[in-house]
């Protein structure tokens, strides 16, 4: 059973509908005990990094998420939810994140090194390019996925970058280390490619049970 974390800043409807399309059992909850009992968790997110972390800290869900990760069960952050997995963000002043992955969330400058302006936010379809193999990309071909974001992850640890997109800079689009995964784009809005990536995530608990 997949748990969707409800902390008041996630697009729960679209994630819920995507899991229903995949015929995956799920529940939506803000209850820490219920969420800890899930086979895998999804952390969605829309809005401000600082506000989202405030909500997670205020509700005690920050500690629950870290505790869940310590169990070895899979966690997936989507869009803002992916950014929250990192150490800190510059959005609206420096804010600490969940520190599950190394890196800082920074804003697109809106201007190339040659002085050419480009649009911020990064909104619309962009090419997803795989950089290394991962269980989450098994049997999935590269293609286009749907982004909506003004901030992106800047990390020195390229071993966590599973896929990238280009938008003036290299944008980590799928990240992962151990049982922690993130997608900067919206898989639930990214046609079959996004749905296949989401399906692969929902299969991870079965792989974990087989290995154990």
N, C-alpha and C positions, 0 to 999 in steps of 0.2 A: 504493500500500500504506500502510495506516494503522498507525502504531506506537503501542502502549500502553506508557507508562513504568511499569516495575515497580521501585518503591523500597521495597516492603514495607509500604505504608500505603494501598493502593488496593483498592477492590472490583472486582478484575479480572474476576471471574466474570460479574457482571451486565453490565459494559461489553462483554465478549467476546460474551456471548449476544445483546446488542442488535445488534452489528455482524454477527453471523451471521444474525440475522433480516432485516437489510437487505441481505444477500448482498454485504457489503463485505469485501474481503481485508484481513487485519490480521496483526500479530504482536505478541507480548509480549516485552519485553526490558529488561534493565538495562545492556546493552552500549552505550556511547556512540557507537561507530562505526556500529553497526546502526541506532540511533535517528536519527542525523544523516542517514542515507540514506533515511529514510521520506519519503513525500509529504506527510504531515501527522502530528501527534502529539496524543495525548490524555493529559492529566495527571489521573488520578483521585485521590481522596483521602478518607480517613475518619480521624478521630482528632484529635490536637492539632496546631495550627499549628507550635508550637515543635519538637515531635518530628519533624514532617514535614520542616521546613527542615533540621534536624540531619541527617536521613537523606540528603536531597538534597546537602547540603554535604559530608558524609562520603564519599559515593560519587562525587563529582565531577559529578553530574548537574545541579547548578545552572549551572555553566558551559556544559554541553552544551545546556541549554534556551535560554539566552541566545544561544548561537551559532546554534542552530536558528532562532530568531526572526529573527536578522540575515540569514538566507538568504531571508526573505520567505515561507517556507512556513507554512501555518496551524497554530496551536496552540490546543487547547481544554482549559481547566481545568474539572473537574466537582466541585461541592460544595466540600470543603476545597481541592481542586485549583484552583478559581476563586480562593479567598481567597489562596492562595500567590502568585498573579500580582501582588498589590498590594505596596505599600511596606513595611507593617509590620502587626503584630497585637498587641492587648493581652492575648491569651489566655496565661495562666500567666506574666505578665510580658511586657514589650515585646520583640518579636522582629522582626528584619528579614525581609522577604519577597524575592521575585524582582525587585520594582520594575519590572515591565513595564507596569503601569498605576498611576495615581495614586490613593492612598486608604489608609485605615487600617481594619483589621478590629476591630470593637468588639462588646461583648456586649449583647444585648437586656436592658433594665433590669428587665423583669418587672412594671413599674408605669407606667401611663399618666400624662400630665401632670395628670389629674384625681384621681390617687391610686388608680385602679382596678387591681387585680392582673390579670395575664394569664400564661398558661403559657409557660415556657421549658423545653425547646427549642420552637421553631416546628416543629411536626411534623404532617404531613398534607397534604391537598390545599388549594391556594390559587390564586386567580385570577392569571393572567399577563396583564399589560397592556403592549402595545407603546408605546414612547415615540418611536421614530424608525425609519425604514426601514433594513434591513440585509440583506445576502445570506443571512444565517443564518435570517432569518424570512420569506424569500420564499415566497409561496403558502401561508403558515401562518396559521390563524385564532387569535385569542385564546381562551384557555380555562384549564382547571385543570391544574396540575402538582404533583408531589409533593416536599415539602421535609422535611428533617430537619437542623436546625442551631440552635445557640445563639448564634452570632456572625454578624454581617452586615457588609457593606462600607459604610463612610461615606466618601463622596468629594465634593469640591467641583466636580469636573469632570463635569457632567451630559452632556457630549457622548459619553461612553463608555457611558452607560446606554441599552441597546437595549430593555429591558423591565423592568418593576418589578412587585412585589407589595406589598400593604399588610399589615403585621402590627404595629399600633400606629404604626410609622414606615414610610416608603417604603423598601422593600428592593430594591436593585439585584439583579435576578434573571437577566438576560442582559446581559453587558457585552462591549464589543469596541472595539478601536482597531487599525487596520491589519490585520495578520494574527493578532492575539492576541484570543482569545474566551474567555468564561467563562460557565458556567451554575451558579447557586447551588443549584438543585434537581437532582434526579436524572432526566435525560431518559430514561434506560433503564427507569425505573419509572413514567413519566408518560404511559402509554397512547399513543395515536396522535400527539397533539400533541408529546410529547417525542421520539418516534421521527422525526417529520418534521423537527424542529429538528436532530436528530443526523444525519439523512440530508443535510440542507442543508450541514452542516459537512463531511461526507465528499465532497461534490461540489465544494468549494472548490478542491482541487488541479486539477480539470479546467478550472475557470474561469480559473485562473492560467495554465495551459498555453495556453488559447485566446487570452488577452490578450497573452501573450508571442509 
